[in-house]
Amino acid sequence: MSIKLGSIVMVLMVFFIAKISFETAIAEKNPESINERSPASIDQSYRDHMMTKH
């Protein structure tokens, strides 16, 4: 009685998809946990560079 590797992979994939679905459902119920994107340092460096160039 052997377990095939494909069946193990399928079970792991089902658990992974269920985990992602659960996390997505929880995140939609709590919109406060979603933060606005802060400006990246590369964006700030570009702005600083453009301001000093003019």
C-alpha positions in Angstrom: 0.0 0.0 0.0 1.9 3.0 -1.3 1.0 6.6 -1.5 1.9 8.2 -4.8 3.8 11.5 -4.9 1.1 13.1 -7.1 -1.5 12.5 -4.5 0.6 14.2 -1.8 1.2 17.1 -4.1 -2.5 17.5 -4.8 -3.3 17.4 -1.0 -0.7 20.1 -0.3 -2.0 22.2 -3.2 -5.6 22.0 -1.8 -4.4 23.0 1.7 -2.4 25.9 0.2 -5.4 27.2 -1.9 -7.7 26.9 1.2 -5.2 28.8 3.3 -5.0 31.6 0.7 -8.8 31.7 0.4 -9.2 31.9 4.2 -6.7 34.7 4.5 -8.4 36.7 1.7 -11.8 36.3 3.3 -10.4 37.5 6.6 -8.6 40.5 5.0 -11.8 41.7 3.3 -13.7 41.8 6.6 -11.0 44.0 8.1 -10.3 46.9 5.7 -8.4 48.8 8.5 -5.5 46.4 8.2 -4.8 47.6 4.6 -2.4 50.5 4.8 -1.8 53.2 2.1 1.4 52.7 0.2 4.1 54.9 1.5 6.3 56.5 -1.1 9.3 54.3 -1.8 12.8 55.7 -1.2 13.5 55.5 -5.0 10.5 57.8 -5.6 11.7 60.3 -3.0 15.3 60.2 -4.5 13.9 60.8 -8.0 11.8 63.8 -6.7 14.8 65.2 -4.9 17.0 64.8 -8.0 14.4 66.5 -10.2 14.0 69.4 -7.8 17.7 70.1 -7.6 18.1 69.8 -11.4 15.7 72.7 -12.2 
